[in-house]
């Protein structure tokens, strides 16, 4: 669904657990209110663009705000929201701080596909180079975002950012999450074919049409060569007949392996997100325990002084 087009009430936001009662992505930043006082996805975007170390506190605040507004559905969805991994958060930050560059990248992908379909080889090469340059610049920009926030973006993290942006170029659902800044985990193209055509594809364009008349009129093989080819082909007939079956079996095995890889990758990302949440909860519990210990020590000393005064009476 395109940005700026209202979604019907109660729809799921791009396949994640975040539900909204009134969805109008045209709202400005902040915790916006839609018609009848219902919260808009601004709350969702604010949650996923908040500094990672403030995610839990921001989530709790937004949950309370949703409950006060009477939107229990959104409150429950926000309460269950997973903390984004670093690469995902950097992409969300990119959508928040440089939305025009994200939109330009996604628009570039549309132009690329149109040129490829039209067989415009020169335009395909030009757009391919432009696409790679835009991706590199955006990945570099997210690296600076990480530095600004006091975090270290490793090569692996930046590679995940690049994979997520590349996946957004070919999968509309991922593109929608990237555009709205609600990415939870790094994304990767899940198709079985190439994500996009190579930089210099063999397209039926102007270069192909510029073949010379002599090339098009190249004579057929001599009869002797044709006969030799037929004799050689007869010897390979049995293998050729069996090849489709072997190919089908190999494709089934590949599809099964690809499905297993996607399943385990998603499971791993879920566990990483759960582990991150648990670590945050543990740190908060330790801070609360330290505060309680200090309060207890203060109370214990006050009790000792009170008992001493009582004994002195």
N, C-alpha and C positions, 0 to 999 in steps of 0.2 A: 504493500500500500504506500502510495506516495506521501512524502512529507507535506503537511498542510491540509490533508484530506481527513476530516473527522471520521473516527471509527465509531461503530454503534456501541451503545452502553453494554458493559459487562464483557467486553472482548479481552482476549489474552494478548499481552504485549509481546509480539514477535516470538511466540513459542516458549517464553519463560514463565515463571510462576507469578509474575507481577500482573495483577488484574487492576483494572481501573473502571470505575462506575461511569464516569463521563470522560471520554478520551477526545481531546482536541489538541494535536501537537503544535498548533499555531501559537499556543500560549507562550508568554515570555518567561524568563528565568525566575527561579524562586518557587515557593510553594504556592502555586496559583489556585484560585477557586473558580470552578466552572459554574454553570447554571445551578440554581437551588443550593448553592454553597458547597457543592461536591468538589473534591480535590481533583486536579488535572494531573497529567503525567509529569508536570514540572517537579513534583515530589520525587518521582522515579529518577528523573535526570539528575536532580540535586543529589540523590543518594549515591548514584554511581559516579558522579564527578567530584564528590567530596574527597579530601585527602584520605589515603588508605588508613592512616592511623586514627582518623576520626570517623571511620565508617560505622562502627558500632554505636557511638554516641549520636551520630546523625540519624541512623536508622531508628534508634529509640525515640528521638525527638519527633521524627516524622510519623512514627506509629502513634505517638500520643496526640499529635495534631490531627491525624486521620480519625482517631477515636472521638476526639472532641467535636469534630465536624459531623459525626454520625456515620462515617463511611467505614463500617466494620470490615467490609470485603477488602478494601485497599489496606486497611490496618493489618489484617491477617497476612496479606500477600507481602507487605513490606517487612513484617516481622520474620517471615520465612526467607527473605532475600539473602542470597549468598554474597559474601564479600568478594569483589573482583580480584583476580590475580594481577600481578604487576603489569604484565603486557596488556591485559584487557583494560586496566585502569588508564594506561598511557593512551590507548586508542580513544577511550572516552574523553580524556583530557583534550585530545586532538579535536574531537567533535565539538567540544565546548569552546575552545580558544581559537580554532581555525576552521569553522564550519564551511567557509567558502572554498578552502583548499580541498577539503574532503569532498564537497559537491563537485568540484572541478575534476577530481580524480575519477569519480563515478561517471561523470558525463563523458570523460575521455574514453572510458571503456565502451560506452555506447557508440561513440564515433568509430572506435577501433573495429567493433563487430560489423558496423554498417559498411566500412571500407572493405573488410574481408569478404563479406557477402557479395559486394559489388565487383570484386575482382580487381580492385585498384591497388596494384602491387606497390606503387610508389607511396601512396597514402598510408598503406599498411606499415611499410618500413618507417616512415616518418612518425606515425602515431605510436609504433612500438617503442621507438627510441624515447619519445616524449613520455610514454607511460612508465618506462623504467626509471627515467630521471625523476619523475614526480614521486614514484614510490620511494626512491632513495632519499629524496629531500624530506618526505614526511617521516620516514624512519629516523633520520638524523634529528628532526625537530622533536620527536618524542624522546630521544636520548637527552636532549637539552631540558625537556620537561622533568625527566627523572633527576637530573643534576640539580635543577632549581628546587625540587622538593626534598633534597638531601638523600636521595636514593641512588643506588648504583645499578644502572641498566647493563647487565652483562650482554655479551654477544648473543647468547641463547635467548635472552628476553627480547632483544631487538629483532632477532630472527623471527620470533613469534609475532611481533608487531607486523613485520613484513608479510608473514603468512596470512595474518588476519586481514590486512588490507588487500592482499592479492585475492583471497577468497571472496571478499566483498565485490570484486570486479566481475565475478561469474555466478554468484549465488544471491538472488534477490533478498532472501531472508537475512543473510549475513549483512548485506549492504544496508538493510533497514536498521539493524542493530547498531552498526557502525555509525550511520548517519544520525541516529537518535542518541548515541552515546550511552547505550545500555548493555555493553558487552560484559559478560561475566567471566568468561574464560577465553584464552586464545582460540581462534578459529583456524580451520584449515580446509581447503577445497576437498570435498568428499567424493567427487565424481571419479569414475574409473578411467576416463580419457584425459587428454591434456587440458589443463585449466584454460589456456587461451592459445591461439596459434602462435607459432614461433615467430621470431623477428623477421625472417625472410621466407614466408610460406610459399608453396607452389600454388598460387591462386590463378584462376582462369581470367587473367586481366590483360592489360594492354601489352605487356611483354610477350605473353603467349601469342597474342594476335599479330605481333610484329615478326613472326617467323617468315623467313623468305619463301618465295614461291618454289625455289629449288629444294628447300628442306621439305616442304609439303609434298613435293612431287618426287620424293626419293623412290627409286624403283624397288619392286618387291624382290625377295630373295630369288636367287636362281633355282631352277627346278632341282638341281642336284642337291643343293643345300637344304631345300624343303624336304626332299625325300629322306635325307639323313636325319633331319629334325623329327620327322614322323617315326622313323625307326627307333630313335632314342626315346621319344615320348612313349612308345609302346612298352618299353622296358620299365618305365616309371608309372605305368597305369595303376598297378595295384597300390603303390604307395600313395598316389594322388587320391584314390578312392577312399583310403583309410584316413587321410589327413583331416577331413572335416570332423570326423568323430573325435580324433585326438585334440583338435582345436576346441571343440565344444566342451570336452572334459577339462581342458586347461582353463577355459574361461569360467567354468563352474568353480574350479578350485580357486581361481583368482578372486572371483566374487565373494566366495566364502571367506577367504583370507582378508579381503578388504573390509568385509562386514565385521569380522572379529577385531581387526585393527581399530576400526572406528569405535566399536563398543568398549574396548579396553582403554582407548585414549580418553573417551568421555568419562569412564569410571575413574580413571586416574585423576582427571581434572576435578571431578566431584570430591574425591578423597583429599586432594590438595586444598580445595576450598574449605572442606570440613576441618582439616587440620589447622588451617589458618584461623578459622573462627574459634577453635578450641584454644589455640595459643593466645588469642586476644582475650578470651574469657578467663584463662588462667592468669594472665598478667593483671587483669582487672581484679580478680579475686585476691591475688597476692597484695595488690595495693590496698584493697579494702581490709585485708587481714592486718597489714602493717598499721593502718589508721586505727583499727580496733585495739591493737596491742598498745599503741601509744595512749589511747583513751583509758585503757585498763590500768596502765602504769600510773597515769595521773590520778585516777580514782583510788588506786591502792594507797598511794602516798597521802592523799587527802584523808582516807580512812585512818591511816596510822596516826596522822596528826590529831584527828578528832579523838581517837582513843587515848592518846597521850594527854590531851587536855582534860579528858574525863577522869583519868587516873590522878591528875594533879589537883582536882577539886576536893 
